[in-house]
């Protein structure tokens, strides 16, 4: 494959698990991998052509974003950008290698690596010795930890020259397995567990049981969109949002305090299973790890699993929190997940650590199944690939009331008369952003200004910083009306 002047050629190596498959299976896996590679480039506005060989893929791309899409395509062990393709002649390889890399290795350590397939009058060792000697004038050989790796791969009549390789994501091409739904909370655990299943070729949709309103939904959407845009090439995942506020209210009215957390998880599993059946998914994915919190003991997990018939997959079951957080950094969800506060804690008391399925069934006997069924039937789903977050942000910025326990912030200009409502805090707009640290992330924030425009701008900034913040629709006049009607506690 000879490249045009404005194109780039990359050599891709299959992940180890693909390389050991039988011919028919490997062919199917490789075809899926090729489709995912093309989808990854199309997502960044590039077109590519792919030539398949038994142990290599060659990708030719003509845009400035050459390698970035490949880093998040599962099924690749590594890839290299090819600097030149020449005739498989030893003298020509040595001459071109010295021309390409002589200046690059000057004053540095280097190693020459060679690989050969086909029939030739020279060996791989001949290439390494001859080219290594040609580069040795102003550089030092270091075979173990070189600054630069000069590589030659000879395949039949052609020799490919490149410097080093980039590491791929490994795993299996996404979409080879059937579908699953992942219970996504937006935190570290659920995002990393989702990524681990994606890496095993399982296409995912996401189920979000919303306990915290529009601002929380927006944060979870950002996490889900990153997983979709960056790591889901070849698939079109959706996020299903289920309003769990009425479900939680009923649980708190019916279930004993010590079993609330476990019962909540059982209701979430039921919601996930209902959506899994709707989407023809075969499993539920969660981010639980043994012993991480009191609801995640083995006994409690058994009691939770009993609520559904689909298998529950827990990729993080043996992981500790530090490992999970480090994985979140590597896959890119860390900073988004770090903003999400804990919404699932609905009990003030001690959580039972040895719940049994029959005990939970007795505790749940007074629940009205129609409440959960209604929440599931009214679930809102959205496609995540190509989702415009600005529209989502706008929809979640405003509120028509002041939630219980919220901090109300007056953002009117200096000199405005104080509002006759106790407990309101006053910030000047120019100072607010620098003082976000003064706010408690556990409490909602309602921002107020005369027309609602300034407050909307700062509500968006606070949401991006991880706060549950809203602009009061109708501004100052609406706030005074709510106070007059005693909808704001003094």
N, C-alpha and C positions, 0 to 999 in steps of 0.2 A: 504494500500500500504506500504509494508516494503521495505526499501532501502537497497541496497548493501553497503558494507563497504566504497567504493570509490565514492559513489554517494551522491547527495544532494537532499533533498525533500523540495519543496516550496508549500505553500498554497496560492492560488490567489483568490481575491474577485472581483466580477464583479462591474463595475461602476454602479451607481444608476439607470441610464436610462435603462440599460439592465435588471436590476432586476425587473422593473415594467412592462416589456413587456408581452404580452400574450404568451402562451406556444409555439405556432408555430413560432411567430416572434422571441421570445427569443432563441429558438433552432437554428434558422438560424443565428442570431447574434453571438451566442456562437460558432458555427462551424467556422465562419469566424475568430473569435478571436483566436481559437486554431490554425488555419493555420498561422495566423500572428505571434503567439508566436513561432511556430516551425521555421518560416522564420527568426525571430530575432536571434534565437540561431544558425541557420545555417550560418548566416552572420558573426558570430565570430568564426566559426569553431567548433561548438558544436552540438551534437545531444541531443534531449530530448524526453521523453515520457510524454503524458498528459492523465490524467484520469479526465473525466468530471462528475461532480455531478450537481444537480439542482442549487445550490447557491455557489458552490466552484469549482475551478479547482486545481488539484494537478499535479505539474510538477516535474519530476525527471530528473536530469541532472548530467552528469559525467565529467564535465570539471571545470577548476579553475575559469572561468568567470561565476559565478553562478547567480547573480542577476542583473548585469548591463543591459543586453538586455531588461529586463522587464520594466525599467524606461521609455522607449520610445515606448511602445506598447499601443496604444489607446484602451480604453474599460475596463481598470482595475482601481479599486479604491485604492487597496493596495495589498500587499503581505507580507508573513512572511516566514522566513527560519525555517523549523521544526527541533527542536533539538532532539526529540525522539517521537516515536509512541508506546504507550503501551496499555495494556488492560484497559478498562473503569471501573476500580475499584477504589473507593475513597482512600483507604489506599495506594494502589500502586501509585496513582497520587501524593499524598502528599509526600511519600517517595522519588519518583523520582524527583519531583519538588525541594525538599530540596537539593538533591544531585547535581542537575544541576545548581541551582541558589543561593544556600546559600552563596558561596564565592563571587558571582557577586554582590549581594546586600549589602554585609558587609560594614558598614560605610556610606551607602547611603540611600536615600529615595526610596521607592518602592510602587507599587500597584499590586495586583493580580486581573486579569480580567478572568472571566470564561463565557463560552457560551456552551449550551448543546442542542442537538437535539436527539430525540429518547426516549425510555423508560428506566429509571434508578431508582435505589432505593435511590438516593440522588439528591439534587438540585444544581444549579449553585452557590447559596449562600453558600451551604455546602462546595463546593470546595474552594471558596474564603476565607471563615473563617478558615478552617482547614489548607490550605496551607499558608495563611497569618500568622497564629500563628506559623507555623513551621519555617518561615523565620524571625521572629520578634526578635530573640535573639540579633543580632548585627546590626540592621537596623531600620529605622523609616518609618512608613506608611505615605504616602502622596497620597491621591486619586486624587487630582487635577493636580499636576505638579510633578510627580515622576521622579527620575533619571532613574529608571528601571521599565519597565512593564513586569511582569511575567504573561504569558497568557496560558490558557488551553482551548482547544476547543474539546468537547466530541461529537462524531458523532457515534451513535449506539454503536457498540462494541469496538470502538477505541477512545483513547484520544491522542490529538496532543499537545505537549508542545513546546512553543516558547517564545521568548523575544521580545515584541514590533512588530511593523509593519512598512513597508516602503510605502511611498505614491506613488500611480500610477498617470498616466497622465490623467485619466478620459476620457471623451468623448465617441465616438462610434468606433467600430472596423473599421479600414481603409479598404475601398473597398466595403462597404455596399451600398453607394450611387453610382450614375453614375459619369462619369468623368467631369472635368473642366480643363481649361487652365488658368494659372496664369501669368500675366504680371510681369516679374521679372526684377528689375533694379539692384539688389544686395544690395540696401540700407536697412535701418532698416524696413521701412514700408512694402515693398513688401514681405520680408521674413517672417515677423510676420503674415501678413494677410494670406499667404500661409499656415503657420502652423495652424492657426485657422480653416481653411477649412479642412485640413488633420484630425484635431481632431474631426471634425463632420462626418468623414467617407468618405469624398470625395477624390477620387484618382485624382492626379494632374499630368499634364505635364506643362512645363514652356516655355514661349515665351519671348525671350530677344531681344529687338530692339537695336542693337549696334550702339551707337553714338560716341564711343571712341576708336575703334581699338582693336588689339589683347590683349593688356595688360588689358583693361577693361573687355574683354570677359573672360579672365582667372580669374579675381576677381569674376565675376558673377558665373562662373562655380564652384568655390570653395563654394560659398553660396548654390548653387543648389545641389551640391553633398552632403553637410552636411544635408540638408533637406531630401535628398533621402536616404542616408546611415543610418542616425540616426532615422528618423521619418516616413519612408515610408515602413515599414515592410508589406509584402504581396503584394506589387505592384512593378512595374518596370518603374519609371518615366523617361521621356526624356526631354532634353532641346533643343528647336528650336531657333537658332540664325539667326536673320534677319539683314542684313547689311542696316542700315538706313541712311548712309551717302548721297547717291543720293536722298533719300526722303527728307532729311533736306535741301539739296541744292536747290531742286525745291521749297519747301515751302518758303524759304527765298527769292526766286526770284519772287514769285507770291502773297503771302499772306501779308496783312498789318502787321506791327510790333506788334500792340496791340493784334492781334488775332493769332500770331504765336504759342504760347504755347498751346492754346486750339486746334488749327488745328493739331499740332504735336500729341497730345493725340488722336485725332480722327483717325489719320493714324495708330497709334499704336493699337488702338482698332480694326481697320479693319484687320490689320495683325493677331492679336490674333484670331479674328473670323474666318478668312480663315483657320488657322491651327486647330482651334477647330472643324470646319466642316470636316477637313481631318481626325482628330482623333476621330470623333464621340463624342465630348464633348458637354455638355449641357449648359455651362455657362462660363463666363469670370470672373476672380478674379483679383482685383486690391487692392493696398494699400492706397487708397485715404481716407482722413479724412476731414470733412467739415471745411473750413477756414484755413487749415494748410498753404497753399500757395494761391496766387491770382488766380491760375487756378482751384482751388478746391472750389469755391463758388457753392451754389446750382444751380444757373443759368448756370454756366459753366459746371457743371456735367450733367445737363439736355442736354445741347448742345452737349456734348461729347457722351452721351448715344445714341443720335439720329443717330449716324453714323453706328450703328450696330443693328441687330435684336435679337441677343442672350441676355439673361439677364446678367446684370453686378452685381456681388456680391462684397460688400465692407465691410469686417468684422471689419475694424477699423473706420468706418464712424463717430463714436462718441468718439473716443479716442484722448487724447492729446499726445504730443510728449514724455513727460516724461514716460507715461504709456507704450508707444510703445518701448522705449529704454529699460525699465526694463524688458519687456517681451522678448526682443531680448537677454538679458543677461540670462534669465532663459532657453531659448530653445537652446542657444549656438551659435547664429549667430552674436552676438554683435561685437566681435572683427574683424570678417571678414567684416561686413557691415561698420564698422567705417573707414575702409581704402578707401571706394569707394567715390570718389568725385562726385559732381553734374555735370552730362553731359547733362541733359535735358533742361538746360537754353539756348535757341537758340535765344532769343530776348534781345536786350540791352534796349529796351524801356519799358514803363508801360504796363502791361497786362490788357486787358479788364476783368472786373469782372462780367459783366452782358450780356455775349454773348447769342445770340439766335440761334437756329438751322438754321433758314432761312438766318441769316446773315453769318454764317459759310459756308452755301452752296453757297452763292454768292462769298465769298472770295475764295473758292476752285474751282470755275468754270473754272479757267484757268489751273488747274492741269492736267497733263497727267496721266491717270490711269494706263498706261502701266509701269510707273516707279515703283509704289508700287507693281503691279502684278509681275514684274520681281524680285524685292527684295524678295517677298514671295516665288516665285517658286524656287529661288536659296538658300532658307534657309537651313542651315546645322543643322542636328539634331544628338544628341549623347545620348546614354544610360548612366544614371548617377550612377546606382548601379554597383560597381566594376570598375568604371572609373579610369584609371591610369593618375593621374595628371601630372606625369613627362613628358609624351608625349605631353600633352597640353602646359605645360610650354615651352618645347623646340620649339614648333611650333610658340609661340608668343613672343619669345625673340628677333628676328632679324628684322631689317628693311633695305630696300635698298635705302631709301632716308631720308632726314632730314625734319620732319614736320614743317610747319610754326609755328613760335613762340617757337620752341624747344630750350632748353639749350644743347649745345654740350660740353661734358666733355672729356678732354684729359687724358687718364689713362696710358700714357707711363711712363717708369721708369725715375727717376731723372737723369738729365744730357742730356736728349734728346733735340735736337734743337727745339725752339718754332715753331709751325706751322704758316705759313704766312696767317692766317685767323683771322679777327677781331671777337671779341666776344666769342671766345672759352675760357672756364675756365679749369684750370689745377688742378688736384688732384692726389696725390700719392695713389696708390692702398691700401697701408697699413692704410691710414687715412680716406678713403672715407666713410666706413660704419659708423664710429663714427660721421660723419658730415652730415648725411642725413637731419638733421633738417634745414640745410642751404638752402635746395631746396624748391621751391614753388610747392605744389602738383597740382596746376592748370596748370602747364606747362609741356609738354612732355620733357623727358631727353633722349638724344642720347649719348651713351658711345662709346668711340673710343680707340682702342689700335692697335699695329702693325698687329696682326693676328686675332683679334676678339675673342680670348679665354678668356682673362682677363675681357674684357668688357661684354661678355656673362654671366660670373659668377656674376658680380656685377649688371647687369641688372636684373637677377633673384632675387637677394637679394632686390633690390629696388622695384620690383614688389610685392614681398611678404610683403614689408613695406607699400604698398598702392600707389606707384608712377606709373605713366605711363612712363616706362623706356624701352629702347631698346638698343641692341648692333648693331652697324652699320656693316652689312655684307660686308666683304672685307677690314675692318679695315682702317688704316691711308691712304693707297693708294686710297681707294674708296672715302674717304672724300676729298682728294686733287682733284680727278677727278671731283667730284660734284662741287667743288668750281671753277675749271677751266671752267666748262660749265655753271657757274652762277646759279646753283641750290641751292646755299646757299646764303642767303642775308648777305652782309657785315654788 
